[in-house]
Amino acid sequence: MNRIKSFFQDVYKNRVWLLMVLPGTIWLLLFSYLPMFGTVIAFKNFRYDPNGFFASILNSEWVGFENFKFLFNTNDAWIITRNTVLYNLVFIVVGLVLAVFVAIVLNELANKRLSKIYQTGMLFPHFLSWVVVSYFVFTFLSVDRGLLNNILLWFGVEDPISWYNEAKYWPFIIVLTSMWKGVGYGSIVYLAAIVGIDKNYYEAAMIDGANKWQQIRNITIPMITPLIVILTILNVGRIFSADFGLFFQVPRDSGPLYSVTNVIDTYVYRGITTMGDISMSTAAGLYQSIVGFALVMLTNYLVQKVDKEYALF
Amino acid sequence: MWQITMITNQNSSQPTPLPLNKGNAQNQVNQPNKKSKRKKKYTPHGLSGFPNLIMNILFGTFSIMCIFPFLYVIVISLTDEKTLARNGYQLLPEIWSFEAYRYLWQMKDQLLQSYTITIVVTVLGTLVSVIMISLYAYAISRKQFKYRGFFTFIAFFTMLFSGGLVPFYIVATQFLHLRNSIWALILPLAMNAFYILIMRTFFQRSVPESILESARIDGASELRIFVKIVVPLSLPGLATIALFSTLGYWNDWFNALLFIDESHLVPLQSMLMKIENNIEFLRQNSLAGGIQNDLLSAVPQDAAKMAMVVISTLPIAIAYPFFQKYFVNGLTIGGVKE
């Protein structure tokens, strides 16, 4: 009894703070925690009930792991997992190399004004939506009017390539587009870290006669290694979620390309729109969330081993 | 960061000791110009000669490539449709034409409607999310709040685990009945655990407890303190969140894809997605109306699409040089961790 009383006293004492977090908490409950509860649909055969959300969930029949069994029996489960993981791995490796390279060079360029102009240019694509980017890509890849086929024609290639029907080119196109859009953004954090390195290190190195390359290899890169490690491990933790816009807008939802452009996120989306299999889509989404969660926990554990300072929690 | 790049301006490998620009002029103030040898000691960064040239060419080319597609789309939108049909998308078209924009002018009701929706959603959404995020983040940044650990955790946990798209969709449509409501474009993007944690760190760093303490002694209520003291002190952080959120709302098409199918609620980005169908729809209509075939081909389909891309991207492109600096600074205002 006393405990309850002191709890209410505490709540009363903290009422201003509680009032401040109230709107946010309601949002979190509605848009994050209620959907988490809704994942039970993955273990049910979902049926819409006219009496609303809770009735739909409660009145759907339990089927246990049937949806998961069904999902993993299809070829799709393998394809979407492979695509999601492989693309993300390539993004992590290529993205890291490019971002660090760009950051180092921007810092080393003699003319700082030009350096700033380059950064402005490279960051621009980050602010465009994937819808706009998909049109940009289309101006290059359109079969009859695109720049690429025009250039090929100029080089004497008579048969225009039907880019949106040829799956074999798309791994490159996807990676290229993703890097084009993301490099400027990716390099910002590294550039900030590099700019923050104490100038004395470089001066000492120069007095010892170290050349530029030696300075970069022995000062700049070691100094930003902790940051590289933490950001990379965080990215590894997100390896199971793909950028929906990139894989949905840029290939223009072209069927022949699904084998190389379908990722877990697009699969789940198509599940509710075209296939209409709510329960199996939920199962695919839950599969993604659980593996993603496990990966974040694992990577955080690894970060803790490397350096406690950088662990997320 | 920009200040620091200013300082590294000394790197310029130009042999001339004369102050050429503002940056150099500042150096002159910082370090009296004694000897070029001494000056060199203070310039740890700066490629010289050939490598510098190569890198400038490489980076110049890539920067142009980043802007190029936008310029290319502008050129296409200004190309005559028959020229497009004959020559494809050219960098310098044979015949220029404003036909596409004239054509879009005919569709201006729908376009203006979409523009209005996007602007309303962006303004309202940014307002709602800045208020919600900052209140939440401020509360969990204060040691006086007994339950701050719990509320930090429930926000943080959403970064680690989510219910996935389908349950979210069902909650939004079946429970909250957001389908074809403007709130479907605003609410889903209103909160973001990542921004909450950034703001929490920012409040911890930029709002000293001593100031709040003296205000409390003067008898000010916590809400009053928040509005009168905390907000003015945290403007840079709040501006950053507002900027992130504005861009997020402006570029959002996903929520419209999920929840909106009534044309008067379609935002700009989503309109852009559908423009192919819209132009096709207009074509079909004129076909049914028995309009001549050559008139049909005169409808500037491709150019109109690209013109549409241009007018929906233009606001961002124009504002970009002004907000870019704040964006870059904002990204580095504080780690997520305490």
Interface residues (C-beta under 8 A of the other chain):
Chain A: D10 K13 N14 V16 W17 L18 L19 M20 V21 P23 G24 T25 W27 L28 L30 F31 S32 Y33 L34 P35 M36 F37 G38 T39 I41 Y48 G52 F53 F54 S56 V102 V105 L106 N107 E108 L109 A110 N111 K112 R113 L114 S115 K116 I117 Y118 Q119 T120 G121 M122 L123 F124 P125 F127 L128 S129 W130 V131 V132 Y135 F136 T139 F140 S142 D144 R145 G146 L147 N149 N150 W180 V183 G184 I188 V189 L191 A192 V195 G196 K199 Y201 Y202 E203 M206 K212 Q215 F244 G245 Q249 D265 V268 Y269 G271 I272 I278 S281 T282 G285 L286 Q288 S289 G292 F293 V296 M297 L312 F313
Chain B: M1 W2 I4 T5 M6 T8 N9 N11 S12 S13 Q14 N21 G23 K41 Y42 P44 H45 G46 L47 S48 P51 N52 M55 N56 L58 F59 G60 F62 S63 I64 M65 C66 I67 P69 F70 Y72 V73 I76 L84 A85 G88 Y89 Q90 L91 I131 M132 I133 L135 Y136 Y138 A139 I140 R142 Q144 F145 K146 Y147 R148 F151 I154 A155 F156 T158 L160 F161 S162 G163 G164 L165 V166 P167 F168 Y169 I170 V171 A172 Q174 F175 L176 L187 P188 A190 M191 I196 S221 E222 L223 F226 L247 W250 N251 D252 W253 F254 Q269 S270 L272 M273 D302 K305 M306 V309 S312 T313 I316 A317 Y320 P321 Q324 F327 V328 L331 T332 V336 K337
